[in-house]
Every structure is written in structure tokens, then in C-alpha cells.
Amino acid sequence: MLTTVDLNPAKKVDLHWNDISMEQAWRQASPVVARLLEQTMAGMPLSAEEAVLLAQADGADLIAVLKTADDLRQQVAGDRITYVVNRNINFTNICIVGCRFCGFGRAPKAEGAYFLPLDEIVARAVQAQERGATELCIQGGLPRDMDGYHYRNILLAIKAELPDMHIHAFSPMEIIYGVEKTGLPLREYLLMLKEAGLGSIPGTAAEVLDNDIRRLLSQNKLKVHQWVEVIKTAHQVGIPTTSTLMYGHIEEPRHWIRHMLLLREIQAETGGFTEFVPLAFIYEKTRLFQSGKGRAGSSLREDLLVHALARLFFNGSIPNIQVSWVKLGFEVSIACLQAGGNDFGGTLMEESISKSAGATFGEYVSPEEFQAMIRNAGRVPAERTTTYKLRRVFSSRDSEAAIRVRPQPMPAGHRHYSGTGY
Ligand code: SF4
């Protein structure tokens, strides 16, 4: 089991939150932090001000935050670490929006621009099912001349071949684009997609739900109220969504908390979020970083804190906290799974968005590799559906423990890679 992480290799600060009890961690923390953590474990919701205070935690306070988040995860989600066998299909990278944090979008005639025809999307979907996938995650750029019914047509084409496949598709930005293109009311548009086979919506395009930050990230991105309207309407018509936060660029911890507060309020109203996924900013190939405006991604401390704070702040209302292995790598992902996280995300099979922005952690993890990593972390692997129904719990140690996990490229020294929010 992972017991220590070098928070800052230059200083060799080790975090031993697995080696001590929560009560010991509280005793070593400052009284105000210990009191807030104790109240959280007693079921009292953290206020935004209290959560901002916890977001400043360092040293013994930080260890107490991480340890409490891990214990709360145990209460809410148990010992299992779940994953879904899925495939990403990013059907086009042509995009008119021009987000500064994005390394994926291209002009129509730019080198590497592509738009997959429907039969290629269906072929990839069929291949995914043959390899055991239960979910397709489909998102793309926003080409200027795209038909607003194209999203529906993708669903119909896949469902004609694979009626049982769960399709998790189209960010709120894409939904708004379809609404604008077709002129249909939002509710009607979502009902049309649901009828065509849409199972759930990724809560991407959220980045940070703060219009001042969003203006700096992308002038043309949908506004906070639009993201909220799409998400709430989806929940109201029976389409669940995920929720995300992109961190490690120009935002501050108070923005994380304001963002989480809005998500918590939506969840109290609709109950439609399946999970929360912190997305570390992948900076290398983005204009935001290259223009000197965005920082070079998140620190390890921020990665751990964001996952832990999410666990504490949602306090069971959003029961699943997912790590994004594509953005964090395996080692940091496992650390975050011991600081509040309980879900490893998907096997993916292909991933273009983070890779285009500079991520180097690969595009596919086999279910056996997930199982081996989860075992090594002392937890129980379980395959789930998109909506967190368990498909198989691997309760006995059999051959998967012997599977070797591929080494991943890890930057030397302080972790300074990050990810796009889309
Ligand atoms: S993040 Fe999405 S909307 Fe923004 S430029 Fe990239 S592909 Fe386009």
C-alpha cells in the first residue's frame, strides 16, 4: 500500500496519512482544522468559508484533511475502487470556439484536422463492444457547418447496431450548439437525444464555474448559467450527468470551492450527478500556458487537496469522486484514491484530448491493469456501469494481482503536468 508521497521532492516532505488514525491526525492538526474535520465526520456540511480555510491546509493540517477524506470515503463508498470498461470516441477536432486552455481543437484546414464519418464511429463502437466495453464516451469539437441534428444521428447510427450500449455523450457546450443550430427548445432537444439513445451527459465544459475565470479561459465558451441550465434540464428529463472541475491554471482555491458549492446546490435540487471528476490542467501545448497567462499545471499538493476537499465538501451528496488517470498518471491517481477518491474512471481505449494538450499517460488501461493497481493499493477492484451499478466485484486475489502495470513516463522532480477541462 502506498504510504508516503513526496509532496515536494526538493524538501522531501513525506505524507504518512495511511500510517496514522484519523483521531491521531486531528490531534496533530491545528484546533480550527481539527474541529471542522470532526464536524464534517459528524455529518455537518462545510460552509464555503470553512472549505476555503481547509484549502489552505499544509503540513499536519494537510495530512489531517487527507486522512479524514480517506476515512469519509470508506464510510460513503467502502473499500471498492470502481472502473468502467469504455471507449472514448472524439469524433472531430474541428472547432470554432478557440479555448485558450485547449490543445485539441483545430481549424478545418489545419494539419491533423479530422471529422469521422458515421460508419467509422459505428465501426469503433462495434470494436469497443467486442472488447468488452459497456460505455461509449463521445465528444468532439464544434465545426462551423455542422448540422444541429448530427448528435442525434450519431446516437441513432450506434443504437441501430448496438442497442444495449450505454452512450455517454455531448458536453453542455455541444448541447447548446445543437440547440442553437436546430432552433429547438433545450428541453425538447434533450428529449430528442434521449429518445435517440443518449444515456448520460459528461459534465465537461464546466472548467471553473465562475464567469470572470471563464472569460480569461475562453471568450466564446458557454456561460455559467447556460451550463447550469443544460445540466438541470438534463437531470429533470431523466438524463444523469457527471460533474467536473478543471484546476491548475489561473484559478485560486476559492474558485474551486465556489464551483463545488454550485454543484452541491444543483445536486440537492436534482440528485442527477453520478460523480465529480477533478481534471488537472494539461498545459504544455496550450495557448494559455504559452502566452504566459496560465501556470504550469497543478502541484501534487493541489491534486491531493482537490480530491480530498471534494470528498469532504460533498460529504456523500455526490458519492463518487473519480480520478482522471489520463491527466494525473497512475502514481498520483492512486495517491488521490487514498485521499477521498473511489473511482478510477474508464479504460478509454483511445484518448485524443489530453494527449493533444501534452499528456503522456497513454490512451488505454486494460481492466487487468486497473485490478492490479487497485489490489496493490490494498483495495477491492470492481467493474461498474456508467451509472455505478456493480457488474463484477473481484473479491479474491487471483491472477490479476500478478499482472504487471506498464511503467508510465513521469516528469522528474515536482509534478508539473496538467490537463484540459474538456
Ligand atoms: S475545449 Fe472544446 S470547445 Fe474549446 S476549443 Fe477545445 S474542442 Fe473547442
Boltz pocket constraint, residues with backbone or C-beta under 6 A from the ligand:
constraints:
  - pocket:
      binder: B
      contacts: [[A, 93], [A, 95], [A, 96], [A, 97], [A, 98], [A, 99], [A, 102], [A, 103], [A, 104], [A, 105], [A, 140], [A, 141], [A, 142], [A, 173], [A, 218], [A, 422]]
      max_distance: 6.0
